[in-house]
Amino acid sequence: MIDDSINHEYIIRYIRDVLPKSDGLLKELEDFAAANDVPVSQPETIKLIEILIRLSGAERILEIGAAIGYSAVRMAGVSGGITVDTIEIDRKAADYAEKVFERAGLSDRITLHRGNAGDILPRLRGEGRRFDLIFVDAAKAQYGSFFDPCFEMLVPGGLLISDNILYKGMTATDDLVLHRKRTIVKRLREYVAMLNSRSGLDTAVVPIGDGVALSVKKHFNDTKTNGA
């Protein structure tokens, strides 16, 4: 199996073989991540996100979990009108990401927030911030605690993308659950169930990469009509 993908290796190899190959800074980041075991978005996942940004016309993006800045650069690179606010708790990763944004010439469009998302999200909400797309790719056990401020800051019709939602297949079956991962899996299952039952939200779980949940915030009239 390649990386943490939940799909068959031959499918992943095919998909990645037909995707355009990265070069320059992006290739450097991919190589650095592979050599140093740094988790970054898988090729097929970040390509899906780029397509969704184009389809939705999202311009204000919030990312929880910057790591070394790879996905923020990819998302900001879709269009010159896009701004990205990204959160990173790890100091070394944040230092690296900040330099990456400078090298990419995106420091004016990507804002790095250093610290715990649990502290930063309420502050952004208190500032009245609104986002067209929110990408959650941080500590899996904390996804549920991120949801309320994210939902409030997401505009009607906005897209919430939750990565690694199937967590190496463990979310889907007890047969794969490792003992030390039971708490994470339990919380991910609760999170997926909440996304699918939450009033005002329409969700699809897509088995790509390590699993991605795509959730659209309904408009007020949609919520009333559907009785959700």
Secondary structure, 3 states (H helix, E strand, C coil): CCCCCCCCHHHHHHHHHHCCCCCHHHHHHHHHHHHHCCCCCCHHHHHHHHHHHHHHCCCEEEEECCCCCHHHHHHHCCCCCCEEEEEECCHHHHHHHHHHHHHCCCCCCEEEEECCHHHHHHHHHHCCCCEEEEEECCCHHHHHHHHHHHHHHEEEEEEEEEECCCHHHCCCCHHHCCHHHHHHHHHHHHHHHHHHHCCCEEEEEECCCCCEEEEEECCHHHHHHHCC
